[in-house]
Amino acid sequence: LGFIILVVFYIIDFNTGVALLNYFVWTLVGCSLVFAAALCFNSMPHAPLMAFMVTTTVYFAAVYIAFYKRSISPEGYIKALSKACLIGGLAGFLASCGWAAINFCWWGTDCKERFRNSLRVCSNMTLGDGAHCKRYGRVGTTCKAGCEEVAALSACDPAQKHCLAAFMLWAAPFLTSVLMALFGVAMHFISDAAVMDSKASDRKFKIFAHAVIFLVMLLWIGASIAGASMQLSNVVVSFAFLGLLMTVAIMAVAFGGKRMHSTFSDSKMVKTMTQDPFYSDLGRGLAIFVGGPIFLCFLPFAFLKRSIRKCRAGPHTEPSADVVFQLIKSSKTWRWTSILRFTWIWGLAYFSLQALVMTMTTMFMAWLNMQLAGLHVGIICIIIVCIALVLFAIPVVPGVPAYLACGVIIGAAENQIGSFELTLLLAWAVAGASKHLACLMQQKLFGEILGKSLWVRSTLGVNQPVMKAINLILQEPGLTPGKVAILVGGPDWPTSVLTGVLKLKAAQMQLGTLPVLIPIAFIVLTGGAMLKTGENPDSLWVPLSAVFMTLSGAMQVGIALMAVKYTNQVTKDRADEIAAMPNDAEVEAFDESQKKDGESKQAAMKWEEQSTLWRLVLVASIACIVISGWIFKMFSCFEDVVLTTNIDKPPFNGRFLNVFKFYGWIGLVFQVTSWTLYYIFTLHIKMTVKARTKLNRVDQQPAVEQSDEPTHVGTTPASASGDPLADRAQSAVVEIRAP
């Protein structure tokens, strides 16, 4: 109902003319949306908590507008509010822990059953004789054991071992408290940035950029823990995007809309991203992949709104332009082929990360756990190191699954060692050794060999100031903060390969990577906790598993932000030294030649150069990959699998592909269709470039000397193909000059 009202208000340009009445109507609409989010608990268990976050933010904004707008500045109000949120969040978290300790409800078997029962709907919910149901609390009704459950109405599927809805119900006090504390910290930094002078505009934007990086890293962590428990990765992704939107809203309140717009517009980073065609096309491609379907659904309402405005304005008056049509008008000058190409890349990356990388990697580790059970612990360690090296050789595979597997698989050999603590210590050593051996392999085997390739060095941008700054940082002897931040906080494969391309000393790189053992320790502990959780679901290992993973993820995010900070600092402070560093002459020459080839390809890829058929092929490919991405996001496409799952049992029955559910197969069909169509389009571009290159070579050839036999001008045979390119190529090789 709230959504329908919003759409109607948008179409008719709702405005009562009375500000107070407008606020009242919009409040009613907001309340209906919050109520709708609460009713979505069965299908989206995290929806009520997200609605709480939004409602709380809107409530605080309304309080400021109603009572404090004339007496307190926005940044002052946010500063005071940050302290209240931080204190309230910490107090709420402690209270939640106290409640869980008093009731001994740390998400063990009894606790899970209690919350699952509270979400069951039975065929007979009457409380007459108490045969079917019993009351809990003041208004709750719980089905008794043995009562027939209506699966379609219950929030938890009786056939599933895990229940995300029950977990969200139990974890709501903890999550609410943590989120409130985090927003308190965010508001503190934003309010401090808002009171700076105008010269600090770049610094303000960097705060926002760091927040974006933090939230993007949360997406990666969410994908990394996709196999850890239930479907928490979707929850993490949802909260990360919501946190991004709320961060923008808070900054808009603190800085003011115009001030925030001018701050971003004047930022060097924004200017680079908007003026550079690569970054602008990259961002537009992401926008189409994420928001394309929403925009298409919204478009009919925009046309209806325009028609109503035109009727109101009269036949001879042009109605005011809507933002939708302004966007459509500006999009006519976009480089559509390049943008759609980036859209396809974003879709492929999303599918690879969610399906191929994490789901299949977790499946493989679960299978490996079964195969290695019962072997000698020494053999297990050797096999894990070898397999970890293979996984680390794949660029898109993160190290988290390998470290988790060490905790689970080696931890299961406790009976051979005699102590679980010593077993986890051995698992930590194996995980650390795997990481360091992988770094050495990636540096020497991949980096130094690939570094001989001009294409690799050019792609990495070895002549760019940022890359030279990283080179200076990594050459620093010992364990400097910047060096550790880059080696530990950067992605596994690209960072180590980069050290090989830059021909850095392996011993120094190994030394700088040593601090990675700290976050690895928490991940190994998470694996051990997962193992113990399967053996004893009522133990404290259950909540400790989530705590260890959270600590490890937070450390990785913090170190990654430090790497960005130190790189920017060195780029600025040592600019003269960086400018004096000689460029790679071979790369410069290669870049120049690639620039010419790139211009030929770009010319062939222009949207205006494509026929209707090839435009349809490209658009169909993009439509398929966008639909596939939305299917994998909106529907349950994979079976729940963790490292302790027995894949020989249903629903897997020993087959890896059984991890795909019905919607997963549909998404996969759209994905493969998109790959096929895009491959056909790329072949078309290659053939076009090749044909034009040959034609240019023919045009540049000097005229061939004629023989004594006369050749009549104008007797060139016509091309039967009717192709202008073929006509020009044919006529270019015919001798047309008489002696």
Long-range contacts (C-beta under 8 A, 24 or more apart in sequence): 1-32, 1-36, 2-29, 2-30, 2-31, 2-32, 2-33, 2-35, 2-36, 3-33, 3-36, 5-29, 5-32, 6-33, 7-301, 10-301, 10-305, 11-301, 11-304, 11-305, 11-308, 12-305, 12-308, 13-305, 13-308, 13-309, 30-55, 30-58, 41-155, 41-165, 42-153, 42-154, 42-155, 42-165, 45-155, 45-164, 45-165, 45-167, 45-168, 45-169, 46-168, 46-234, 46-235, 46-238, 46-239, 48-172, 49-168, 49-172, 49-175, 49-176, 50-238, 50-239, 50-242, 52-176, 53-179, 53-242, 53-246, 54-242, 54-246, 56-180, 57-246, 57-249, 57-250, 61-253, 64-253, 74-194, 74-253, 74-254, 74-256, 75-190, 75-191, 75-194, 75-195, 75-254, 76-191, 78-187, 78-190, 78-191, 78-194, 78-250, 78-253, 78-254, 79-187, 79-188, 79-191, 79-192, 81-184, 81-187, 82-183, 82-184, 82-185, 82-186, 82-187, 82-188, 82-191, 83-184, 83-188, 84-184, 85-180, 85-181, 85-183, 85-184, 85-187, 86-180, 86-181, 86-184, 86-185, 86-188, 87-184, 88-177, 88-180, 88-181, 88-184, 89-177, 89-178, 89-179, 89-180, 89-181, 89-182, 89-183, 89-184, 90-177, 90-181, 91-177, 92-173, 92-176, 92-177, 92-180, 93-174, 93-177, 93-178, 93-181, 95-173, 95-177, 96-173, 96-174, 96-177, 97-174, 99-173, 100-543, 105-170, 106-540, 106-542, 106-543, 107-167, 107-170, 107-171, 107-542, 107-543, 108-537, 108-538, 108-539, 108-542, 109-537, 109-538, 110-538, 111-170, 112-163, 112-166, 112-537, 115-163, 115-166, 115-167, 115-169, 115-170, 116-156, 116-163, 116-166, 117-142, 117-143, 118-142, 118-166, 118-169, 119-154, 119-155, 119-156, 119-163, 119-165, 119-166, 119-169, 120-147, 120-149, 120-154, 120-156, 121-149, 121-150, 121-153, 121-154, 122-147, 122-148, 122-149, 122-150, 123-147, 123-148, 123-149, 123-150, 124-148, 160-640, 161-640, 162-229, 162-230, 162-640, 163-230, 164-230, 164-231, 164-232, 164-235, 167-229, 167-230, 168-235, 179-239, 182-243, 183-246, 183-250, 186-211, 186-247, 186-250, 187-250, 190-247, 190-250, 190-251, 190-254, 191-254, 193-254, 194-254, 194-255, 201-262, 201-263, 201-266, 201-267, 202-267, 202-268, 202-269, 204-255, 204-263, 205-263, 205-264, 205-267, 205-269, 205-270, 206-269, 206-568, 208-247, 208-248, 208-251, 208-264, 209-269, 210-561, 210-564, 211-244, 211-247, 212-244, 212-247, 213-560, 213-561, 213-564, 214-557, 214-561, 215-240, 215-241, 215-243, 215-244, 215-247, 216-240, 217-553, 217-556, 217-557, 217-560, 218-243, 218-553, 218-557, 220-398, 221-553, 221-556, 221-557, 223-353, 223-354, 223-357, 223-358, 224-358, 224-398, 224-400, 224-401, 224-553, 225-400, 225-549, 225-553, 226-354, 226-358, 226-359, 226-362, 227-358, 227-359, 227-361, 227-362, 227-365, 227-401, 227-641, 227-642, 227-643, 228-404, 228-526, 228-530, 228-545, 228-549, 228-642, 229-545, 229-546, 229-642, 230-640, 231-636, 231-640, 233-354, 233-358, 234-633, 277-335, 277-338, 281-335, 281-338, 281-339, 281-341, 281-342, 282-342, 284-334, 284-339, 284-342, 285-339, 285-340, 285-341, 285-342, 285-343, 285-344, 285-345, 285-346, 286-342, 286-343, 286-346, 288-339, 288-340, 288-343, 288-622, 288-626, 289-343, 289-346, 289-347, 289-350, 289-625, 289-626, 289-629, 292-343, 292-626, 293-626, 293-627, 293-630, 295-324, 298-324, 299-324, 335-606, 335-607, 336-607, 337-605, 337-606, 337-607, 337-610, 337-618, 338-602, 338-605, 340-618, 340-619, 340-622, 341-605, 343-622, 343-625, 343-626, 344-621, 344-622, 344-625, 344-674, 344-678, 347-622, 347-625, 347-626, 347-628, 347-629, 347-674, 348-625, 348-675, 350-629, 350-632, 351-625, 351-628, 351-629, 351-632, 351-667, 351-671, 352-396, 353-396, 354-632, 355-632, 355-637, 355-638, 355-664, 355-668, 356-396, 357-396, 357-397, 357-398, 358-401, 359-638, 359-641, 359-659, 360-656, 360-659, 361-391, 361-397, 361-401, 362-401, 362-641, 362-642, 362-643, 363-641, 363-647, 363-652, 363-656, 363-659, 364-656, 365-401, 365-402, 365-404, 365-405, 365-408, 365-409, 365-643, 366-641, 366-642, 366-643, 366-644, 366-645, 366-646, 366-647, 367-647, 367-656, 368-405, 368-409, 369-405, 369-408, 369-409, 369-412, 369-643, 369-644, 370-646, 370-647, 370-648, 372-409, 373-412, 376-416, 377-410, 377-413, 377-416, 377-417, 377-426, 380-409, 380-410, 380-413, 381-410, 381-426, 381-430, 384-409, 384-410, 384-430, 384-434, 385-430, 385-433, 385-434, 385-437, 388-431, 388-434, 388-438, 389-434, 389-437, 389-438, 389-441, 392-434, 392-435, 392-438, 392-441, 392-442, 392-492, 392-493, 393-438, 393-441, 393-442, 393-446, 393-493, 394-493, 395-493, 395-494, 396-493, 397-493, 398-491, 398-492, 399-435, 399-438, 399-492, 399-520, 400-523, 401-643, 402-431, 402-434, 403-431, 403-435, 403-520, 403-523, 403-524, 403-527, 404-523, 404-524, 404-526, 404-527, 404-530, 404-643, 405-527, 405-643, 406-430, 406-431, 406-434, 406-524, 406-527, 407-431, 407-523, 407-524, 407-525, 407-526, 407-527, 407-528, 407-529, 407-530, 407-531, 408-527, 408-528, 408-530, 408-531, 408-643, 408-644, 409-643, 411-527, 411-528, 411-531, 411-532, 412-531, 420-528, 420-532, 423-528, 424-524, 424-525, 424-528, 427-524, 427-527, 427-528, 428-517, 428-520, 428-521, 428-524, 431-520, 431-523, 431-524, 432-516, 432-517, 432-520, 435-492, 435-513, 435-516, 435-520, 436-510, 436-513, 438-492, 438-496, 439-487, 439-492, 439-496, 439-499, 439-509, 439-510, 439-513, 440-506, 440-510, 442-492, 442-493, 442-496, 442-497, 442-500, 443-496, 443-497, 443-499, 443-500, 443-504, 443-506, 443-509, 444-500, 444-506, 446-493, 446-496, 446-497, 446-500, 447-496, 447-497, 447-498, 447-499, 447-500, 447-501, 447-502, 448-500, 448-501, 448-503, 449-500, 450-497, 450-500, 450-501, 451-500, 451-501, 451-502, 451-503, 454-586, 454-587, 454-590, 455-590, 456-501, 457-501, 457-584, 457-586, 457-587, 457-590, 458-587, 458-590, 458-591, 458-594, 460-498, 460-501, 462-501, 462-502, 462-584, 462-587, 463-583, 463-584, 463-587, 463-588, 463-591, 465-571, 465-575, 465-578, 465-579, 466-567, 466-571, 467-502, 468-578, 468-581, 469-567, 469-570, 469-571, 469-574, 469-578, 470-498, 470-502, 470-567, 471-502, 471-504, 471-581, 472-570, 472-574, 472-577, 472-578, 473-566, 473-567, 473-570, 474-499, 474-502, 474-504, 474-508, 474-509, 474-512, 475-504, 475-508, 477-508, 478-511, 479-511, 479-512, 479-514, 479-515, 480-512, 481-562, 481-566, 482-562, 482-563, 482-566, 482-567, 482-569, 482-570, 483-512, 484-512, 484-515, 484-559, 485-559, 485-560, 485-562, 485-563, 485-565, 485-566, 486-512, 486-563, 486-566, 486-567, 487-512, 487-513, 487-516, 488-512, 488-513, 488-515, 488-516, 488-519, 488-559, 489-556, 489-558, 489-559, 489-560, 489-561, 489-562, 489-563, 490-560, 490-563, 518-555, 519-552, 519-555, 519-556, 519-559, 520-552, 522-548, 522-549, 522-551, 522-552, 522-555, 523-548, 523-549, 523-552, 526-552, 527-643, 530-642, 530-643, 530-644, 531-644, 534-644, 600-689, 600-692, 600-693, 601-685, 601-689, 603-692, 604-685, 604-688, 604-689, 604-692, 605-685, 609-688, 614-681, 614-684, 617-677, 617-680, 617-681, 617-684, 618-677, 618-678, 618-681, 620-677, 621-673, 621-674, 621-677, 621-678, 621-681, 622-674, 624-670, 624-671, 624-673, 624-674, 624-677, 625-670, 625-671, 625-674, 625-678, 627-667, 627-670, 628-667, 628-668, 628-670, 628-671, 628-674, 629-667, 631-663, 631-666, 631-667, 631-670, 632-664, 632-667, 635-663, 635-667, 636-661, 636-663, 637-661, 637-663, 637-664, 637-667, 638-664, 691-725, 692-725, 694-729, 695-725, 695-728, 695-729, 695-732, 698-728, 698-729, 698-732, 698-733, 699-728, 699-732, 701-732, 703-736, 703-737, 704-735, 706-735, 706-737, 706-738, 706-739, 707-735, 707-739, 708-739, 710-738, 710-739, 711-735, 711-736, 711-737, 711-738, 713-738
